[in-house]
Amino acid sequence: MSRDILNEFEQQRTAPRYKEVPVTTGMVVEDRATGFCGDVVKITVEAVTLRDRAGNHRHFRYKPGGFLVGGKPVSLIRPATNADALAATTRITNSGSVSSARPTPARVARASRIWVEGKHDAELVEHVWGDDLRELGIVVEPMHGIDHLVEAVAEFQPGPERTLGILVDHLVTGSKEQRLADQVMKASRHVLVTGHPFVDVWEGVRPKVIGIEAWPQIPRGTPWKDGICAALGADPARFWPNLRNRVQSFRDLEPELVGAVEQLIDFVAPSEG
């Protein structure tokens, strides 16, 4: 009978507690996921808008420990005149965003899209960021590979109201993935390609969620997923669903993956005002 390493390495989890800091305009903060740093120029119930030294503006949702103030991780909170009322009507999603506790229907899907390389990538993004994406009306679609990325993007016909974000595995300097990313972004400013350095999205999950210090090294030429299951003695049919379900929030993912997805969401999200 195959082992189930996920059960063997069951462990206690305690989420780190971060100091809560009321956000104010003019405060200088840094988003931990992306490294974007600037002063706060706008505060809403869901997010803050930062302006960097070059005058660029970006919106960031509130997340536990999601920002640096004075070099220390903190949870920014929106100043409220009635904190109890606010707490009663909000909740924290898996991505760390503040959302209404009352059920709200998903928005009608917008023309903008986020593409990811495969089914598992799409499932993981939905698992962590699904609440945010439904509120924004953004659909995530698997591409099943990027060999025909240039043609697919041209067929999509990106534009100002039809932006496209693409998440790519193994996006490293000099790679085929980087070459294709540069090509499609050069063709249209309404396309953003981000990625992570991992061979497969499984590797973007922190190994501590199954009780190991690091993912096993897989020999070149061996399919990564097959090699991982063989090295861990895990059942390939059960490993991914169990691994995905062990992810409780963005804190269980590597920062390179979190930052890449957050950039895409910010890019395809409808602009305010």
Number of C-alpha atoms within 10 A of each C-alpha: 4 8 11 15 19 18 11 10 13 12 12 7 8 6 8 8 11 14 13 14 14 12 18 17 13 13 12 18 25 22 22 19 20 18 12 17 19 22 19 22 16 16 18 12 15 17 18 22 17 26 20 16 9 7 9 10 16 19 22 21 21 24 23 22 20 21 25 18 16 10 9 13 20 22 20 25 21 20 14 12 8 8 10 9 10 14 12 11 12 16 15 16 20 20 23 20 21 21 20 16 13 10 7 10 8 14 12 12 14 16 16 24 24 26 20 25 19 19 12 17 24 21 18 21 19 17 18 23 22 20 18 21 20 17 15 18 18 23 18 19 17 17 21 13 12 19 12 11 17 15 11 13 17 12 9 14 13 20 14 11 12 16 24 26 25 25 26 29 23 17 21 15 10 8 11 13 20 17 13 18 23 12 13 20 15 12 13 16 13 20 26 21 22 20 24 23 16 18 15 19 21 20 21 21 25 19 18 14 21 21 16 12 10 11 16 16 10 15 9 8 7 10 12 18 18 13 18 20 18 14 13 15 13 18 16 15 9 12 17 16 13 15 17 17 10 15 19 16 16 22 20 17 22 17 18 16 24 24 19 19 24 17 22 23 19 15 20 24 19 16 9 5 3
